[in-house]
Amino acid sequence: MDRFQKVYKQGRGFTSKTEIWVDTQTGVNYLWHHDGYAGGLTVLLDENGKPVVTKI
């Protein structure tokens, strides 16, 4: 089983994409976004500023 699983994808062709990935060992959700040649990855936070965790 892969360590990370993509659970959400939204985007416009090849230029811009937003994805949510879940760490299958910890359940922590990560937000990945890229546009053109730039991109970033961050922990997805809830309304209280705590990491979003999916039950595995």
Backbone bond lengths (Angstrom), bond angles and torsions (degrees), N, CA, C in turn:
res aa  C-N    CA-C-N  psi(-1)  N-CA   C-N-CA  omega(-1)  CA-C   N-CA-C  phi
1 M - - - 1.456 - - 1.532 109.12 -
2 D 1.325 116.30 137.55 1.460 121.10 178.43 1.527 110.39 -71.40
3 R 1.315 115.78 147.66 1.468 121.45 -179.11 1.528 111.20 -66.11
4 F 1.339 118.11 -38.90 1.461 121.95 -178.31 1.519 110.55 -116.18
5 Q 1.335 115.21 140.67 1.456 121.53 -179.01 1.527 108.96 -126.70
6 K 1.331 116.22 128.39 1.464 120.71 177.54 1.520 108.87 -77.77
7 V 1.349 116.73 125.79 1.462 120.77 -177.86 1.526 112.92 -114.85
8 Y 1.348 117.21 -9.40 1.461 120.40 -179.24 1.519 108.85 -153.78
9 K 1.343 116.31 142.07 1.458 121.13 177.36 1.520 109.15 -146.22
10 Q 1.321 115.46 134.50 1.467 122.18 175.80 1.517 106.93 -144.59
11 G 1.308 117.08 139.13 1.455 117.03 179.09 1.506 113.51 -179.75
12 R 1.340 112.96 172.67 1.458 121.86 178.79 1.517 108.58 -119.19
13 G 1.297 116.87 95.39 1.456 120.84 177.54 1.511 113.06 60.71
14 F 1.331 115.64 -135.87 1.463 120.93 -178.18 1.522 113.09 -95.90
15 T 1.333 117.55 -8.38 1.461 119.19 -171.22 1.519 114.72 -87.38
16 S 1.313 118.74 -31.54 1.463 120.54 -175.18 1.523 109.90 -143.99
17 K 1.330 116.42 130.31 1.458 121.12 178.67 1.518 110.53 -143.64
18 T 1.319 115.52 143.36 1.459 122.56 171.95 1.522 106.48 -125.32
19 E 1.333 116.31 131.52 1.457 121.10 -178.67 1.517 109.62 -137.74
20 I 1.335 115.78 152.04 1.461 121.55 171.74 1.519 107.02 -116.50
21 W 1.323 114.59 128.77 1.462 122.68 179.97 1.519 109.24 -117.89
22 V 1.333 117.05 141.69 1.459 122.36 178.34 1.521 109.07 -114.04
23 D 1.330 115.68 130.93 1.461 122.14 173.59 1.529 106.59 -75.37
24 T 1.321 118.02 115.60 1.468 121.41 -174.15 1.527 112.98 -72.68
25 Q 1.326 118.09 -10.45 1.469 120.21 177.20 1.519 112.37 -93.23
26 T 1.346 117.26 -35.04 1.466 120.54 -177.02 1.523 113.34 -109.34
27 G 1.339 117.87 -20.21 1.459 122.13 -177.09 1.516 114.02 82.78
28 V 1.337 118.27 -2.19 1.466 121.88 -178.93 1.530 109.87 -69.04
29 N 1.343 115.56 136.21 1.468 122.52 179.91 1.520 109.88 -96.37
30 Y 1.345 115.58 139.87 1.459 122.29 179.37 1.522 109.45 -124.35
31 L 1.327 115.92 140.89 1.456 122.31 176.93 1.519 108.17 -103.20
32 W 1.345 116.46 125.17 1.453 123.01 177.65 1.521 107.75 -116.85
33 H 1.328 116.90 130.31 1.460 120.35 176.32 1.515 108.14 -136.65
34 H 1.332 116.35 137.49 1.460 119.85 171.76 1.512 109.31 -139.76
35 D 1.317 113.28 147.83 1.451 121.64 179.39 1.524 106.98 -142.48
36 G 1.322 116.29 113.52 1.463 119.90 -175.67 1.516 110.72 67.57
37 Y 1.335 116.24 -124.13 1.462 121.12 -178.94 1.525 113.00 -97.83
38 A 1.333 118.78 4.14 1.460 122.50 -179.18 1.523 110.20 -111.03
39 G 1.325 116.40 148.04 1.448 120.23 179.01 1.515 110.92 -159.97
40 G 1.329 115.21 166.39 1.456 119.81 179.21 1.506 111.82 -155.92
41 L 1.320 115.16 153.59 1.459 123.76 179.78 1.515 108.05 -128.25
42 T 1.337 116.86 134.38 1.460 120.59 178.34 1.522 109.36 -148.53
43 V 1.314 115.84 157.92 1.465 120.71 174.41 1.522 107.54 -67.76
44 L 1.328 117.13 136.35 1.460 122.17 177.79 1.528 107.78 -81.35
45 L 1.339 117.10 125.61 1.461 121.89 -175.87 1.525 111.76 -107.93
46 D 1.335 115.62 149.53 1.463 120.23 176.18 1.529 109.52 -87.03
47 E 1.327 116.76 -174.03 1.466 121.38 -176.18 1.530 113.16 -65.82
48 N 1.343 117.54 -16.78 1.467 121.67 178.79 1.527 112.69 -98.23
49 G 1.343 116.76 4.27 1.447 120.50 179.31 1.520 114.34 82.80
50 K 1.330 117.38 12.89 1.458 121.60 179.28 1.519 109.60 -101.49
51 P 1.330 117.55 149.81 1.469 120.14 179.62 1.525 112.33 -58.90
52 V 1.333 115.39 140.33 1.462 121.00 173.93 1.535 106.76 -77.58
53 V 1.338 116.16 125.09 1.459 121.61 -178.81 1.519 108.87 -121.79
54 T 1.329 116.16 125.98 1.452 123.08 177.20 1.520 108.61 -94.83
55 K 1.340 116.28 131.68 1.465 118.69 176.13 1.516 109.95 -65.63
56 I 1.301 115.94 131.93 1.458 121.80 -178.92 1.515 109.25 -94.45
